[in-house]
Amino acid sequence: MRWHEITIHTTEMATEMISNFMHELGAGGVSIEESGSLNRPRDTSLGQWYEHPLNDIPEGEAVIKGYFGEDVDVEAAMNHIRESTAELSEFGIDAGKAEMSVREVDEEDWATAWKQYFKPLRITERLTIKPTWEDYTPQSDELIIELDPGMAFGTGTHPTTALCLRTLESVIQQGDDVIDVGTGSGVLAIGAIKLGARHVLAVDLDPVAVSSATENSRLNGMEEQITVKLSDLLGVFQTSEADGEAAKKQFGVHIPVKVVVANILAEIIMLFIDDVYQVLEQGGYYIVSGIWKNKADVVEEALVAAGFAIDARNTDQDWYAFVARKG
C-alpha cells in the first residue's frame, strides 16, 4: 500500500497541537523528531545510552510527519493543517516557519521503521520504559514498564512524559488511588501502579487511546488495577452519581482520590482545574505536565486561584510540571 507522507517543519512547542490536527484528519500514524542539537546535553545520570547520533534539527524546532492513505485528498489535508497551524498564534503557540511538503512512500518504509529508535530507557531512579519487542535484563532495583505505543502515541520518552513520571515517583504513596486524565498509551497509569498506587482510573476522549491503554495495561498484567474509560477530561463523573464505595465499584477508585495526573496542553489543563479540585481529597496532589515555558506562570496562577498550593515546580528542556496540593 502507498501512503502520503506530509512533513511539516515547526517548533517543539507546537508538536502536540499539530500532531493532533493530523490525527483528527485520519492520519494512519504520526512521527515527531525533535532537536538533536549538539547544544543540548544528553542526560546520562541514570545510565541512559544512545544508539543513534544527534540529528541536525535546530534547537527548539521539530519535524512532524503524518501518514495518510491513498484515498485521502492530500491537498485538502495540507490546507487544513496549514490553516489550523496558522491559528495557533492566537493561543500563544509559536509554530515557527511551518514549512510543509508531501511525498508518497510504501507502507513498509514507515509502519515499523520507527521501532528501531525505541530502545529501553531508564526514565527515573526506578522506572525503565521497555518496548515489548526488545530483550532486556533489568537490574534488581528497576521497575519495567512494557510499552507498545503503536504509531498513534509517543514512546513515553518525551520530556513532558519523563518529567511527569519523575514527579509521580516523588509523590505516589503505597495504596494511593489515582486518576490519569488524557492517558494516551497508558504509560503514566502503568507507572503509577508500578510505584505503589492501589488503582488508577485512566480516561481519554480518543477511542484509539482507550484501546492502546487497555492493551498496555494487559501487557503489564494490570487489567485488574487500571480501569480505562472513554471520557472528555473528567466528564465521566458528570454522568454518574457515584462517589465513595459506589465510585470504587464503577471506576475502580474511591472518590475523592489522593492523586490526579494530567500530561496535556496548558490550555486544556486550565479548563478543568475546578473539576480536579472536587475529586481530590484534602491534602491530595494534582500533578500537571505538558506545559511549555511561556504558559508556566499562567497555569500556576490558575492553580493557586482555584485553591491549590504549589509544592513543586519542575522543569526539563523548557517544559514544566507542577505538584499542586489541595488545601
Backbone bond lengths (Angstrom), bond angles and torsions (degrees), N, CA, C in turn:
res aa  C-N    CA-C-N  psi(-1)  N-CA   C-N-CA  omega(-1)  CA-C   N-CA-C  phi
1 M - - - 1.475 - - 1.522 109.91 -
2 R 1.320 116.73 142.40 1.452 122.47 177.21 1.537 110.13 -99.65
3 W 1.328 115.57 147.48 1.455 121.62 -179.00 1.521 109.92 -130.86
4 H 1.330 115.97 151.08 1.460 121.98 170.59 1.529 107.70 -87.70
5 E 1.318 116.66 123.02 1.468 121.39 177.01 1.525 108.41 -102.88
6 I 1.336 116.52 107.41 1.461 121.82 178.06 1.521 108.31 -94.79
7 T 1.331 116.41 123.35 1.462 122.06 -179.05 1.520 109.50 -113.63
8 I 1.341 115.99 135.06 1.465 120.57 175.81 1.520 108.88 -131.84
9 H 1.325 115.88 130.51 1.464 122.82 176.81 1.525 107.88 -93.62
10 T 1.306 116.18 117.83 1.467 119.92 -173.20 1.527 110.05 -141.90
11 T 1.335 116.60 -153.06 1.464 121.52 179.89 1.522 110.03 -112.99
12 E 1.321 116.53 158.40 1.468 120.58 175.88 1.525 110.12 -60.47
13 M 1.314 115.66 -32.36 1.465 121.49 -178.73 1.529 111.54 -62.07
14 A 1.331 117.19 -31.85 1.468 121.28 -173.41 1.526 113.62 -99.07
15 T 1.320 118.63 0.94 1.468 120.26 -171.73 1.523 113.60 -61.42
16 E 1.335 117.20 -43.21 1.460 119.01 -175.82 1.530 111.45 -66.24
17 M 1.323 116.96 -40.48 1.465 119.72 -179.10 1.530 110.88 -68.34
18 I 1.336 116.99 -45.60 1.467 119.56 -177.30 1.525 111.10 -68.10
19 S 1.324 117.32 -39.63 1.469 118.87 177.15 1.522 110.31 -63.46
20 N 1.342 116.55 -34.08 1.464 119.94 176.78 1.529 111.01 -66.93
21 F 1.351 117.19 -38.46 1.464 119.89 175.87 1.529 110.00 -57.21
22 M 1.330 116.21 -42.91 1.465 120.77 -178.41 1.519 111.54 -66.17
23 H 1.331 116.15 -42.06 1.473 119.47 178.11 1.524 110.73 -61.86
24 E 1.344 116.37 -41.79 1.462 120.37 -179.23 1.528 111.78 -62.98
25 L 1.333 116.64 -27.81 1.460 121.14 179.14 1.530 112.45 -85.13
26 G 1.342 116.14 0.50 1.457 120.17 175.98 1.507 115.45 94.80
27 A 1.330 117.48 23.80 1.461 120.03 178.71 1.531 110.51 -57.72
28 G 1.330 115.37 136.25 1.460 119.95 176.66 1.514 112.42 -76.11
29 G 1.315 116.36 -13.79 1.453 121.99 177.68 1.514 109.12 -176.35
30 V 1.323 116.69 153.40 1.460 122.49 177.84 1.519 108.44 -136.19
31 S 1.330 116.42 130.88 1.463 120.03 175.83 1.522 108.97 -116.73
32 I 1.326 115.77 146.01 1.464 122.14 179.74 1.519 108.33 -128.44
33 E 1.321 116.26 125.12 1.461 120.91 175.03 1.515 107.38 -120.14
34 E 1.330 115.64 119.56 1.454 120.35 -177.88 1.524 110.32 -100.22
35 S 1.322 115.08 177.86 1.454 121.05 -173.82 1.522 112.55 -56.73
36 G 1.311 115.05 135.09 1.465 121.46 172.27 1.508 109.33 -116.38
37 S 1.333 115.80 28.83 1.461 121.54 -176.05 1.517 111.42 -54.10
38 L 1.309 115.18 142.67 1.463 120.24 176.98 1.515 111.26 -65.60
39 N 1.332 117.13 -13.55 1.467 119.96 176.75 1.524 111.73 -76.03
40 R 1.334 116.78 -12.58 1.456 120.64 -179.55 1.523 109.50 -98.56
41 P 1.332 118.25 113.34 1.458 119.47 179.03 1.513 111.26 -68.56
42 R 1.313 116.88 146.12 1.455 121.47 177.05 1.521 109.06 -93.53
43 D 1.304 115.81 130.53 1.456 122.05 -177.50 1.527 110.20 -74.81
44 T 1.319 116.36 117.98 1.467 120.80 177.18 1.524 111.01 -119.89
45 S 1.335 116.71 15.82 1.464 120.99 -174.75 1.515 113.30 -64.28
46 L 1.354 116.34 -25.60 1.459 120.13 -179.38 1.521 111.55 -108.65
47 G 1.330 115.53 19.15 1.454 119.32 177.19 1.522 113.94 84.11
48 Q 1.348 118.35 17.79 1.450 120.38 179.94 1.526 110.31 -63.62
49 W 1.325 114.57 146.70 1.460 118.30 174.53 1.514 108.26 -129.30
50 Y 1.308 115.68 154.61 1.464 121.40 -173.62 1.521 109.62 -127.77
51 E 1.330 115.29 119.96 1.451 120.93 -175.97 1.518 112.33 -84.83
52 H 1.333 116.65 -26.78 1.460 120.34 -173.42 1.523 110.93 -111.62
53 P 1.337 117.12 148.10 1.457 120.52 -178.64 1.514 111.62 -70.37
54 L 1.309 115.69 161.17 1.447 121.07 175.35 1.529 109.69 -63.58
55 N 1.344 116.56 144.56 1.465 118.80 177.21 1.530 109.89 -85.39
56 D 1.321 115.65 179.87 1.462 119.87 -177.95 1.521 112.50 -106.82
57 I 1.347 117.17 21.20 1.466 120.53 176.15 1.531 108.27 -71.14
58 P 1.331 118.38 128.31 1.471 120.27 -178.37 1.528 112.75 -57.18
59 E 1.307 114.52 152.94 1.459 121.27 -179.95 1.518 111.40 -55.02
60 G 1.336 116.66 130.11 1.452 122.08 178.22 1.513 114.62 86.16
61 E 1.327 117.63 -4.75 1.462 120.73 -179.08 1.527 110.26 -105.04
62 A 1.331 115.74 170.30 1.460 121.37 -178.09 1.526 109.58 -153.88
63 V 1.325 115.02 158.19 1.457 121.60 175.88 1.520 108.04 -121.89
64 I 1.336 116.38 122.54 1.459 122.21 -179.73 1.518 108.75 -110.82
65 K 1.334 116.31 135.43 1.458 121.47 177.11 1.520 109.21 -125.16
66 G 1.320 115.72 126.74 1.457 121.01 176.84 1.514 109.73 -115.10
67 Y 1.333 116.63 142.58 1.462 121.57 -174.82 1.529 109.99 -115.47
68 F 1.332 114.96 122.79 1.457 122.11 -174.58 1.524 110.43 -123.76
69 G 1.339 116.06 141.04 1.454 121.90 -178.25 1.520 113.17 -62.23
70 E 1.320 115.24 163.15 1.463 121.69 -177.29 1.526 112.77 -60.36
71 D 1.347 116.39 -26.56 1.460 119.91 -175.83 1.530 112.78 -83.17
72 V 1.319 117.96 -3.86 1.462 121.41 -178.58 1.536 109.99 -80.00
73 D 1.335 116.25 138.25 1.457 121.79 173.48 1.538 107.08 -74.80
74 V 1.320 115.64 94.15 1.461 120.08 -170.58 1.526 112.34 -65.46
75 E 1.341 118.20 -34.33 1.464 120.07 178.59 1.523 111.10 -65.55
76 A 1.343 115.91 -41.24 1.467 119.97 178.16 1.523 110.28 -64.99
77 A 1.334 116.85 -40.08 1.464 121.04 179.11 1.524 110.68 -63.20
78 M 1.335 116.42 -43.90 1.460 119.92 179.52 1.519 111.33 -64.58
79 N 1.308 117.35 -39.64 1.468 120.57 178.76 1.526 110.71 -63.30
80 H 1.337 116.12 -41.11 1.470 120.22 179.52 1.529 110.27 -64.12
81 I 1.329 116.27 -45.56 1.469 120.02 179.57 1.524 110.28 -62.77
82 R 1.327 115.95 -41.49 1.461 120.67 -178.92 1.536 110.87 -63.41
83 E 1.327 117.08 -44.15 1.462 121.07 -179.89 1.532 111.72 -67.63
84 S 1.322 116.34 -42.60 1.473 120.31 -179.79 1.519 110.73 -66.06
85 T 1.330 116.41 -38.45 1.462 120.80 179.47 1.525 110.71 -66.08
86 A 1.321 116.49 -39.48 1.466 120.54 179.23 1.527 111.67 -62.24
87 E 1.335 116.83 -29.51 1.464 121.30 -178.73 1.528 113.07 -78.50
88 L 1.325 117.48 -10.87 1.464 119.85 -178.00 1.520 112.76 -62.91
89 S 1.331 116.89 -27.72 1.468 119.80 -179.60 1.527 111.31 -61.69
90 E 1.343 117.35 -25.92 1.461 121.13 178.43 1.524 111.62 -66.41
91 F 1.345 116.37 -20.06 1.463 121.37 179.82 1.530 111.44 -106.31
92 G 1.333 115.72 14.37 1.456 120.03 178.01 1.512 113.90 77.04
93 I 1.345 117.53 18.64 1.463 121.40 -179.92 1.529 108.87 -105.77
94 D 1.313 115.66 117.45 1.463 121.43 179.44 1.524 109.11 -87.06
95 A 1.327 117.40 114.20 1.460 121.93 -178.82 1.524 112.66 -91.16
96 G 1.336 118.08 3.31 1.449 121.06 178.09 1.524 112.14 68.58
97 K 1.334 115.65 -148.54 1.472 119.58 -176.19 1.523 112.71 -72.76
98 A 1.317 117.54 -25.12 1.472 122.44 175.45 1.527 113.21 50.89
99 E 1.322 116.44 42.05 1.463 120.50 177.28 1.522 110.29 -73.50
100 M 1.339 117.09 137.39 1.459 121.58 -176.03 1.526 111.27 -122.53
101 S 1.334 114.43 150.66 1.459 121.19 174.62 1.524 108.20 -149.81
102 V 1.338 116.33 166.35 1.462 120.13 179.47 1.518 109.38 -143.77
103 R 1.325 116.56 147.22 1.459 122.05 173.81 1.517 107.94 -150.75
104 E 1.330 116.72 164.71 1.456 121.58 176.83 1.520 109.68 -98.21
105 V 1.346 115.85 138.66 1.466 120.74 179.36 1.524 108.86 -135.62
106 D 1.327 115.59 157.93 1.456 120.99 173.64 1.519 109.50 -81.85
107 E 1.319 116.36 148.90 1.456 120.94 -176.79 1.519 112.19 -55.28
108 E 1.339 116.97 -42.33 1.464 118.98 -176.48 1.526 112.36 -66.53
109 D 1.351 116.33 -15.60 1.465 119.59 179.66 1.526 112.44 -71.98
110 W 1.338 117.64 -22.83 1.462 118.54 -175.13 1.515 114.59 -130.97
111 A 1.327 118.91 -25.66 1.460 121.53 -170.16 1.522 112.90 -60.56
112 T 1.330 117.10 -33.38 1.469 119.49 -179.98 1.520 112.87 -124.80
113 A 1.342 117.70 -7.66 1.466 120.26 -175.88 1.527 112.24 -60.19
114 W 1.340 117.22 -32.81 1.463 120.76 -177.73 1.520 112.65 -62.39
115 K 1.329 116.70 -22.93 1.460 119.84 -175.77 1.528 112.74 -64.16
116 Q 1.341 116.82 -27.06 1.458 119.14 -178.20 1.524 112.16 -66.12
117 Y 1.324 117.38 -19.00 1.466 121.14 -179.15 1.530 113.04 -93.08
118 F 1.317 117.11 -8.15 1.469 121.88 -176.32 1.519 108.64 -101.63
119 K 1.319 116.03 102.28 1.462 123.00 -178.25 1.532 109.25 -116.51
120 P 1.343 118.02 160.91 1.465 119.50 175.91 1.530 110.32 -55.76
121 L 1.325 115.77 133.89 1.459 120.45 -176.72 1.522 110.22 -141.32
122 R 1.304 115.78 126.06 1.467 120.69 177.43 1.526 108.28 -78.73
123 I 1.320 115.58 116.39 1.459 121.94 -172.62 1.517 111.77 -92.54
124 T 1.346 117.17 -37.62 1.461 121.94 -178.48 1.523 108.28 -131.62
125 E 1.319 116.56 -174.33 1.459 120.49 177.98 1.525 111.56 -59.13
126 R 1.357 116.82 -27.50 1.462 119.96 -174.89 1.515 114.45 -121.40
127 L 1.328 117.76 -27.20 1.456 121.14 -171.66 1.527 113.12 -96.71
128 T 1.318 116.07 132.81 1.459 122.78 174.33 1.526 108.45 -125.64
129 I 1.336 116.39 129.89 1.461 121.40 175.65 1.524 108.69 -92.04
130 K 1.331 116.24 126.44 1.461 121.78 -177.67 1.518 110.32 -126.46
131 P 1.340 118.28 122.99 1.469 119.03 174.32 1.520 110.05 -64.06
132 T 1.314 115.97 145.37 1.469 120.37 -173.98 1.520 112.71 -63.04
133 W 1.332 117.86 -25.63 1.466 120.74 -175.46 1.535 112.84 -89.08
134 E 1.339 118.19 -1.68 1.462 121.02 -178.98 1.526 111.04 -99.24
135 D 1.337 116.36 138.67 1.455 121.38 171.65 1.529 108.35 -82.63
136 Y 1.323 115.55 136.69 1.461 118.78 -177.03 1.523 109.27 -158.05
137 T 1.319 116.70 133.72 1.463 121.96 176.71 1.519 108.55 -105.93
138 P 1.332 117.78 109.55 1.468 120.08 -176.99 1.527 112.31 -75.14
139 Q 1.324 114.69 156.12 1.454 120.54 171.35 1.524 108.52 -76.86
140 S 1.299 115.89 167.12 1.470 120.10 -173.05 1.520 113.16 -63.13
141 D 1.352 117.33 -25.64 1.461 119.85 -176.01 1.526 112.91 -98.86
142 E 1.327 118.16 4.18 1.459 120.66 -176.60 1.520 112.62 -88.21
143 L 1.324 115.53 139.42 1.457 122.79 171.87 1.523 107.06 -106.51
144 I 1.319 117.79 119.42 1.458 122.34 -171.81 1.524 111.61 -96.81
145 I 1.335 115.97 125.54 1.462 122.37 171.57 1.520 107.73 -99.98
146 E 1.322 117.29 110.43 1.467 122.02 176.30 1.530 107.60 -79.03
147 L 1.336 116.97 127.35 1.457 118.84 -174.18 1.523 111.38 -138.92
148 D 1.335 114.54 132.25 1.462 121.56 169.30 1.520 106.15 -127.93
149 P 1.339 117.72 90.35 1.465 120.26 -173.66 1.512 113.78 -75.52
150 G 1.341 118.08 -14.43 1.452 119.80 -173.04 1.519 109.54 65.35
151 M 1.319 116.84 -171.31 1.465 120.24 -179.86 1.521 112.61 -83.76
152 A 1.332 117.30 -5.02 1.464 119.52 -174.59 1.518 113.24 -88.73
153 F 1.349 118.01 -16.30 1.457 120.30 -174.04 1.518 110.87 -136.58
154 G 1.320 114.47 162.12 1.454 119.93 179.27 1.521 112.16 -74.50
155 T 1.311 114.82 172.09 1.462 121.04 -176.15 1.523 112.60 -85.39
156 G 1.331 116.83 -2.18 1.461 119.29 -178.39 1.511 112.85 89.35
157 T 1.342 117.23 0.47 1.462 120.59 -177.81 1.527 112.38 -100.24
158 H 1.344 118.04 -0.83 1.468 120.61 176.60 1.530 108.36 -61.51
159 P 1.351 117.95 145.45 1.470 120.66 -177.83 1.520 114.30 -49.79
160 T 1.359 118.48 -37.37 1.463 119.50 -177.73 1.524 111.49 -67.85
161 T 1.343 116.96 -39.10 1.463 120.30 179.93 1.517 110.64 -72.25
162 A 1.340 116.17 -45.21 1.463 120.13 178.38 1.524 110.59 -59.96
163 L 1.334 116.12 -42.25 1.461 121.62 178.44 1.519 110.48 -61.97
164 C 1.328 116.48 -41.35 1.458 121.19 -179.53 1.529 111.15 -66.03
165 L 1.323 116.79 -42.15 1.461 120.42 179.47 1.526 111.01 -64.96
166 R 1.327 116.94 -40.94 1.472 119.46 177.95 1.525 110.75 -64.57
167 T 1.338 115.59 -37.82 1.466 119.58 178.92 1.524 110.58 -68.79
168 L 1.328 117.05 -42.09 1.467 121.22 175.72 1.523 111.00 -56.33
169 E 1.327 115.60 -42.92 1.465 120.20 -177.65 1.528 111.76 -60.19
170 S 1.341 116.49 -30.30 1.467 120.04 -178.73 1.525 112.79 -83.89
171 V 1.352 116.65 -10.76 1.469 120.20 -173.65 1.524 113.23 -114.01
172 I 1.326 117.90 -42.46 1.467 121.97 -173.64 1.521 111.99 -57.99
173 Q 1.331 116.10 133.22 1.453 122.98 174.18 1.522 109.38 -116.36
174 Q 1.306 116.16 153.68 1.462 121.24 179.99 1.521 110.91 -54.30
175 G 1.348 116.27 126.57 1.449 120.77 175.72 1.509 115.62 91.51
176 D 1.339 118.09 1.02 1.471 120.59 -179.61 1.527 111.39 -67.03
177 D 1.329 116.36 146.02 1.458 122.42 167.72 1.520 107.71 -96.41
178 V 1.344 116.71 138.53 1.459 121.83 -170.57 1.530 109.91 -133.88
179 I 1.340 116.55 144.86 1.466 122.35 169.35 1.523 107.95 -115.94
180 D 1.332 116.43 128.70 1.459 123.12 178.29 1.527 108.03 -110.44
181 V 1.335 116.41 110.69 1.466 121.55 -175.92 1.526 109.91 -96.26
182 G 1.341 116.80 124.47 1.456 120.83 -175.80 1.508 109.97 75.83
183 T 1.328 116.90 54.71 1.463 121.99 -167.55 1.523 114.15 -68.86
184 G 1.349 118.97 -26.79 1.466 119.74 179.50 1.515 111.71 62.02
185 S 1.320 116.93 -120.24 1.468 121.90 179.67 1.519 112.64 -76.38
186 G 1.344 116.99 -8.61 1.463 120.53 -179.10 1.513 114.07 88.66
187 V 1.331 117.77 8.48 1.466 120.41 -173.66 1.525 112.32 -62.23
188 L 1.334 118.83 -38.31 1.466 120.24 -179.57 1.525 111.32 -70.80
189 A 1.329 116.31 -38.60 1.466 120.14 177.82 1.527 110.26 -62.37
190 I 1.319 116.53 -44.58 1.472 120.92 179.03 1.523 110.10 -64.44
191 G 1.347 116.33 -43.22 1.454 119.89 178.11 1.519 112.23 -60.33
192 A 1.337 116.90 -39.39 1.468 120.88 179.59 1.524 111.04 -62.35
193 I 1.331 116.74 -43.12 1.468 119.76 178.20 1.523 110.55 -64.99
194 K 1.327 116.74 -42.45 1.464 120.73 178.10 1.530 111.10 -58.25
195 L 1.329 116.29 -33.85 1.461 121.13 -177.25 1.523 112.87 -85.21
196 G 1.349 117.62 -1.72 1.456 119.48 173.03 1.503 116.59 119.94
197 A 1.341 118.65 -0.97 1.462 119.97 178.31 1.528 110.38 -61.30
198 R 1.335 116.37 147.19 1.464 120.30 179.06 1.517 111.32 -75.99
199 H 1.358 115.99 -46.50 1.459 121.16 -178.60 1.520 109.33 -153.87
200 V 1.346 116.06 148.16 1.460 121.72 177.88 1.526 108.96 -125.93
201 L 1.341 115.31 132.12 1.457 121.26 167.83 1.522 105.84 -97.03
202 A 1.340 116.66 115.38 1.463 121.99 -178.50 1.524 108.47 -107.67
203 V 1.335 117.64 122.97 1.464 120.92 -177.46 1.523 110.73 -122.80
204 D 1.333 116.01 148.67 1.460 121.98 175.77 1.521 107.60 -157.56
205 L 1.346 116.01 148.50 1.461 119.64 -179.94 1.530 112.16 -86.88
206 D 1.333 117.63 -5.78 1.461 122.65 -178.67 1.530 109.93 -98.59
207 P 1.329 118.48 118.50 1.463 120.70 178.71 1.529 113.32 -57.40
208 V 1.342 116.64 -31.88 1.467 119.91 177.28 1.527 110.25 -65.47
209 A 1.334 116.48 -39.21 1.461 120.35 177.43 1.521 111.14 -64.48
210 V 1.327 116.31 -42.27 1.468 120.47 178.50 1.522 110.22 -58.88
211 S 1.326 116.32 -43.07 1.466 121.05 178.60 1.524 111.03 -65.47
212 S 1.341 116.75 -43.81 1.459 121.06 -178.98 1.521 111.70 -65.20
213 A 1.333 116.57 -46.35 1.462 120.27 -179.47 1.529 111.03 -64.31
214 T 1.328 116.53 -37.61 1.467 120.67 177.92 1.524 110.35 -63.55
215 E 1.338 116.71 -44.14 1.457 120.68 -179.39 1.531 111.35 -67.55
216 N 1.328 117.88 -41.75 1.462 119.92 179.29 1.524 111.53 -68.60
217 S 1.333 117.22 -31.48 1.473 119.63 173.48 1.521 109.97 -62.91
218 R 1.335 115.73 -41.47 1.465 120.32 178.44 1.524 111.40 -64.33
219 L 1.343 116.57 -42.17 1.466 120.86 -179.56 1.523 111.63 -60.84
220 N 1.326 116.34 -27.89 1.465 120.98 179.87 1.528 112.81 -98.12
221 G 1.340 116.18 7.38 1.455 120.26 178.66 1.512 113.79 67.60
222 M 1.328 117.06 33.93 1.465 121.01 -173.67 1.528 113.35 -119.06
223 E 1.335 116.78 22.94 1.465 119.33 -178.83 1.519 112.51 -56.65
224 E 1.341 117.00 -32.74 1.461 120.70 -177.98 1.516 112.93 -85.94
225 Q 1.333 117.43 -10.76 1.467 120.99 -176.89 1.517 113.73 -108.45
226 I 1.337 116.97 -13.22 1.466 121.09 179.46 1.523 109.02 -124.91
227 T 1.330 115.89 121.57 1.463 121.87 175.35 1.520 107.95 -102.89
228 V 1.334 117.29 120.67 1.463 121.93 -177.90 1.525 108.92 -105.46
229 K 1.336 115.59 128.05 1.465 120.66 -178.31 1.526 110.91 -129.86
230 L 1.329 115.92 145.75 1.464 121.94 172.14 1.527 107.65 -80.73
231 S 1.332 117.01 118.77 1.463 120.06 -176.28 1.516 110.44 -161.48
232 D 1.322 116.38 142.27 1.456 122.63 173.10 1.523 107.46 -84.98
233 L 1.339 115.53 105.39 1.466 121.90 -174.94 1.534 109.32 54.01
234 L 1.346 118.62 -125.21 1.471 120.38 -179.84 1.521 111.52 -99.60
235 G 1.334 116.52 23.28 1.457 120.95 179.99 1.505 113.83 -60.72
236 V 1.329 118.03 -20.50 1.458 121.47 179.49 1.523 111.17 -58.84
237 F 1.332 117.26 -27.60 1.466 120.34 -179.66 1.527 112.48 -82.52
238 Q 1.329 117.62 -18.95 1.456 120.92 -178.72 1.529 111.93 -72.34
239 T 1.323 116.07 -21.94 1.461 120.44 179.59 1.521 111.83 -102.00
240 S 1.327 115.28 12.18 1.463 119.69 -178.02 1.519 110.30 -132.15
241 E 1.303 115.39 141.63 1.458 121.51 176.24 1.522 110.80 -94.72
242 A 1.324 114.85 4.51 1.467 119.40 -172.06 1.519 111.99 -73.86
243 D 1.316 114.89 136.89 1.458 121.49 166.35 1.518 107.34 -149.03
244 G 1.328 116.36 169.87 1.452 119.68 -179.68 1.511 112.91 56.15
245 E 1.336 116.30 -129.67 1.460 121.49 -177.15 1.535 112.29 -66.36
246 A 1.346 116.32 -31.79 1.464 119.53 178.81 1.528 110.34 -64.96
247 A 1.339 116.72 -41.06 1.463 120.65 177.98 1.518 110.57 -65.91
248 K 1.319 115.53 -35.91 1.468 119.51 179.81 1.520 110.36 -61.48
249 K 1.344 116.97 -38.80 1.461 120.60 178.74 1.525 111.78 -70.60
250 Q 1.342 116.73 -37.54 1.462 120.98 -175.78 1.522 113.29 -82.93
251 F 1.335 116.45 -40.06 1.467 120.81 -173.72 1.530 113.90 -115.39
252 G 1.312 117.20 -7.33 1.461 119.80 -179.42 1.509 113.94 87.92
253 V 1.341 117.86 -16.20 1.460 121.40 -179.38 1.512 109.99 -115.86
254 H 1.315 115.76 153.84 1.459 122.82 177.99 1.524 108.19 -92.92
255 I 1.336 117.00 120.31 1.464 121.96 179.16 1.519 109.30 -91.11
256 P 1.336 119.77 129.11 1.467 127.89 4.57 1.532 112.44 -78.32
257 V 1.342 116.09 153.74 1.460 121.71 -178.28 1.524 110.41 -98.13
258 K 1.323 115.25 169.25 1.475 120.18 -179.65 1.531 111.77 -86.12
259 V 1.340 118.14 -32.45 1.473 120.64 -174.44 1.530 110.05 -138.60
260 V 1.329 116.52 135.47 1.465 123.29 167.04 1.517 106.96 -120.67
261 V 1.331 116.70 134.65 1.461 120.78 178.76 1.520 108.70 -126.56
262 A 1.342 116.49 138.71 1.464 121.27 179.27 1.523 108.44 -143.14
263 N 1.319 115.94 117.13 1.463 121.24 176.47 1.528 107.44 -111.02
264 I 1.332 115.01 79.36 1.465 121.24 -176.66 1.526 108.80 -141.17
265 L 1.317 117.19 -177.86 1.461 121.15 -176.74 1.525 112.14 -66.82
266 A 1.332 115.15 149.02 1.461 120.81 -179.25 1.523 111.99 -56.18
267 E 1.339 116.81 -41.34 1.460 120.52 -178.71 1.523 111.38 -61.08
268 I 1.326 116.85 -36.17 1.468 121.35 179.12 1.523 110.35 -75.02
269 I 1.314 116.51 -40.59 1.468 120.90 179.23 1.529 110.58 -54.13
270 M 1.326 116.08 -41.53 1.464 119.50 -175.63 1.519 113.42 -75.08
271 L 1.324 117.58 -10.33 1.455 121.06 179.26 1.527 113.23 -75.34
272 F 1.346 117.60 -26.32 1.463 118.02 -171.89 1.534 112.94 -133.43
273 I 1.317 116.11 29.11 1.474 119.99 177.94 1.520 110.93 -60.05
274 D 1.335 117.84 -42.71 1.471 120.74 -179.25 1.533 111.30 -64.91
275 D 1.345 116.47 -36.06 1.468 120.09 177.71 1.526 110.84 -63.96
276 V 1.326 115.86 -40.64 1.473 119.99 178.34 1.526 109.95 -63.25
277 Y 1.335 115.72 -42.68 1.463 120.05 -179.62 1.525 110.99 -56.77
278 Q 1.334 116.14 -37.54 1.463 121.22 -177.54 1.527 112.55 -70.24
279 V 1.332 118.53 -33.45 1.469 120.00 -175.88 1.522 112.84 -92.44
280 L 1.345 117.62 -1.42 1.460 121.52 178.27 1.526 111.42 -94.53
281 E 1.312 115.77 141.72 1.460 119.77 173.77 1.520 109.78 -74.78
282 Q 1.320 116.91 160.44 1.461 120.86 177.98 1.527 108.84 -59.61
283 G 1.326 116.44 129.81 1.462 120.47 -176.95 1.522 113.10 84.63
284 G 1.343 116.57 -0.40 1.459 120.43 179.34 1.516 112.12 -74.48
285 Y 1.340 116.10 166.04 1.462 121.39 -172.81 1.527 112.45 -115.77
286 Y 1.321 114.59 138.30 1.453 122.23 172.89 1.530 107.03 -113.55
287 I 1.328 116.52 113.86 1.460 121.90 178.93 1.518 107.95 -102.06
288 V 1.321 116.51 119.87 1.466 121.05 179.76 1.522 109.29 -120.63
289 S 1.331 115.56 137.30 1.462 121.51 177.97 1.526 107.75 -139.93
290 G 1.346 116.05 -178.08 1.464 120.03 -177.18 1.515 111.79 85.08
291 I 1.334 117.09 19.65 1.464 122.06 -174.30 1.529 110.02 -103.58
292 W 1.322 115.92 114.94 1.462 120.11 176.83 1.524 109.21 -72.18
293 K 1.316 116.98 153.56 1.467 122.63 -171.14 1.528 113.86 -54.20
294 N 1.329 117.82 -33.43 1.467 118.91 -176.82 1.524 113.13 -75.19
295 K 1.351 117.25 -9.63 1.463 121.71 179.31 1.533 112.56 -108.09
296 A 1.321 117.00 -3.11 1.464 120.49 -172.80 1.528 112.26 -60.63
297 D 1.319 117.13 -47.02 1.467 119.87 -177.63 1.527 111.38 -65.74
298 V 1.337 116.43 -38.31 1.465 120.78 -179.40 1.528 110.62 -64.28
299 V 1.338 116.44 -43.72 1.462 120.55 179.47 1.529 110.25 -65.45
300 E 1.324 116.61 -42.77 1.468 119.66 179.22 1.520 110.86 -60.53
301 E 1.312 117.50 -43.78 1.472 121.34 179.18 1.524 111.04 -61.98
302 A 1.334 116.77 -39.80 1.463 120.51 -179.73 1.526 110.96 -67.21
303 L 1.317 116.78 -38.81 1.467 120.54 178.67 1.531 110.69 -64.99
304 V 1.311 116.64 -44.67 1.469 121.13 -179.98 1.531 109.92 -65.07
305 A 1.331 117.29 -41.30 1.460 121.32 179.96 1.524 111.87 -62.24
306 A 1.343 116.25 -29.52 1.463 120.71 -179.77 1.526 112.30 -82.23
307 G 1.332 117.55 -6.12 1.455 120.78 177.19 1.514 114.71 109.42
308 F 1.328 117.26 5.34 1.469 120.63 178.77 1.524 110.87 -85.92
309 A 1.330 115.63 149.85 1.460 122.35 169.19 1.521 107.26 -103.88
310 I 1.322 117.95 138.31 1.463 121.90 -178.58 1.523 108.78 -88.72
311 D 1.321 116.41 112.72 1.461 121.31 179.57 1.524 112.74 -88.98
312 A 1.337 117.64 -28.95 1.463 120.26 -179.08 1.517 109.68 -155.33
313 R 1.320 114.85 149.73 1.477 122.89 178.00 1.530 105.90 -134.99
314 N 1.326 116.53 102.93 1.458 121.94 -173.72 1.521 110.74 -107.50
315 T 1.334 117.28 149.15 1.456 120.83 -177.61 1.529 111.30 -133.10
316 D 1.332 114.84 154.40 1.461 122.67 174.39 1.528 107.59 -158.01
317 Q 1.341 116.61 113.32 1.463 122.30 176.51 1.533 112.40 52.58
318 D 1.319 116.86 48.48 1.471 124.21 176.89 1.525 113.75 73.98
319 W 1.324 118.20 5.34 1.463 122.21 173.40 1.527 108.48 -100.51
320 Y 1.339 115.80 148.72 1.459 120.63 -177.35 1.527 111.33 -122.59
321 A 1.328 114.02 150.37 1.466 121.75 171.07 1.524 107.72 -135.41
322 F 1.332 116.23 140.35 1.462 120.84 179.50 1.525 110.00 -117.04
323 V 1.311 115.44 145.25 1.450 121.72 166.13 1.520 106.30 -107.18
324 A 1.338 116.67 108.35 1.455 121.98 -178.77 1.530 108.86 -108.86
325 R 1.335 116.42 133.32 1.471 120.77 -176.28 1.526 110.64 -111.98
326 K 1.319 116.21 132.73 1.469 121.38 178.17 1.524 109.16 -73.40
327 G 1.329 115.50 123.41 1.451 118.64 178.43 1.506 112.04 79.51
